[in-house]
């Protein structure tokens, strides 16, 4: 299954999507932070996993709203810093 997940990531990347399949929030937000050039600060450890395909041309605020809809995380944005509450 690991090979399938990695293949899905590569295909999604080629097609202009971030593909998250059972990834820790730290992994997801690290990828987004590099893409959008922002810093991420975690206020607490989050043990849930994310499953999502997010278009790479999505505005950062919309990507964060989509992740918030899971009910797992809430974000505050201060300058170029995302704070995970």
Buried (B, 14 or more C-beta within 10 A) or exposed (E): EEEEBEEBBEEBEEEEBBBBBEBBBEEBBEBBBEBBEBEBEBEEEBEEBBEBEBEEEBEBEEBBEEBEEEEBBEBEEEEEEBBBE
